[in-house]
Amino acid sequence: MDETDVERWLQAQPAVAPTADGRPVWRVPIGDLLARVQPAYGSADWADHRRRMLDDPDERERVTTLAAIAAGGFRQPVILDTEDGRIANGMHRIVASIVAGLPHVDVTDRYSEIERPQLRIEFALGVPPEHRFGDAHDAADSLLWSFPVGDEWAETDTLYNADPLLGGYWYWPADRADELVAEMTSRAAVHGLTFTAHTVEPHSWDEEDDL
């Protein structure tokens, strides 16, 4: 496969220490990132995304918390999808870096050759009537997409509807699945929601997943 423009640009940046699981990390000027890489799907551009995120009380709280620690560096780099030139994971970290006035941000490539363990989890997320989250998918997208678990970080790049359940694929070791489920349950409870895991199993992508 030919390299994309974003991939060539990324490879030209200075490398920093890899992640704990061996993924390469590059330190890029944030201005270049905003000019070359698009926000995740759903935002017209970076100005639109920043405005929408800071206008939402829950999102603004997350950005403010991250901005307070941004100067010391985040535990996980932002993940780029170099094939389509978009952010795969790390939108809050980017906006927090902008708010904090940082000149650089650390990023890694979604398509790194390092294979990371995944868990497939299907779950029910109970949202009370008139809750600030409109529905379970909105709540999961906000609370369970990317979050700390102790000194580590759990993240997904896929949430799907398995009516009446929701599901996703989290980067996390199978032998520590109980830790992840416990953290998800706790995060839901803090926001007045109930989390119930129905399926928790190891997952690895194969050719059939791409069809």
Secondary structure, DSSP 8 states (H G I E B T S, - for coil): ----HHHHHHHTS-EE---TT---EEEEEHHHHHHHSB-STT-SSHHHHHHHHHHSHHHHHHHHHHHHHGGG--SS-EEEETTTTEEEE-HHHHHHHHHHT-SEEEEEETT-S----EEEEEEEEE--TT-SS-SHHHHHHHHSSEEEETTEEEEEEEEEEETTEEEEEEE--GGGHHHHHHHHHHHHHHTT-EEEEEEEEEE---GGGG-
